Amino acid sequence: MKIARISLSQGPRFAVIDSATQKYHVLAGDPLYSGFEVNGQVLDPGEVNLVAPMLPRSKVVGFTAPFSTPHSALVKEALAGQSMDYWVEQIAQLGLYMKPNTAVLGGNTAISLPDFPYKIVAEPHLAAIISRPVTQLLVQRVPEAVFAYTLATVVTVPDLAGVSPLLAYGLDTSCVLGPVMDTEFPAGDFDFGFQVGAQECDCTLVLDPIQMQERIALAASYSTLLPGDIVLSGAICEPKEIKTGDEVIFTAKVFGELRSPVLN
């Protein structure tokens, strides 16, 4: 099921997208808490302005290790009651970090670059949206705690990662989500396109749901995840430098196209 968050005169509302007609059926409430009851309002695609599909209640959790990096053994050992030193070492290998909820914005909204004398990069991720409070979660129970998945364009300042994780990862407007959510994980061979200005990257990645579940479980073992929190997969392809005037375009067939202009 595909779900969008749209801008209406009465404020943002959620809507279910009819797969046959592509019409938007507006929901009566927040589907995280109220389910999928529709209120009777139906909109054509041309009438819809999409906004960020979910605003996290507290935080975004990410990993610096690329999503294609094999790490199942590390995660299973990290969650198996090892010593704290060993557990911290494994988390450090995957590069766990957090972004505040002020980092999140929707597509077609500007990424605002700070006035830093450092290279700033963007990278494409999958994002999992958490449905309920979870901590110390078994890998096999992760699907019960995920509401949906969406695309994320993640902005970082890599040269500052060793100086301050907040400066490197915590920028406002540094996590673009959208365009829609899908309640199904897009497992299997998956085609992605990622473009920054004239820089392009097209790739096919075999998406393994277990790998995503392991990363979510590891994030929950460190800090309690709350409804609406976002867990990022890790980069799907190489980061690309962004500058003022660029447009970042992240495409995937299941989700659509996520566009972000870059401004100072």
MOCOR-V306718 format. One record per run of one state. SS is the DSSP state (H for helix, E for strand, L for the rest). FROM is the first residue (numbers start at 0). LEN is the number of residues. Records with the same first field share a line. If there is no record, write none. Layout:
BEGIN
SS: FROM-LEN, FROM-LEN
END
This chain:
BEGIN
L: 0-1, 8-2, 17-6, 27-3, 34-3, 43-1, 47-2, 50-8, 63-8, 78-5, 94-1, 106-4, 112-8, 130-3, 134-4, 156-1, 160-4, 169-5, 182-5, 196-2, 207-1, 222-2, 225-4, 232-7, 241-5, 252-3, 263-1
E: 1-7, 10-7, 23-4, 37-6, 49-1, 58-5, 95-5, 103-3, 110-2, 120-10, 133-1, 145-11, 174-8, 187-9, 198-9, 224-1, 229-3, 239-2, 246-6, 255-8
H: 30-4, 44-3, 71-7, 83-11, 100-3, 138-7, 157-3, 164-5, 208-14
END
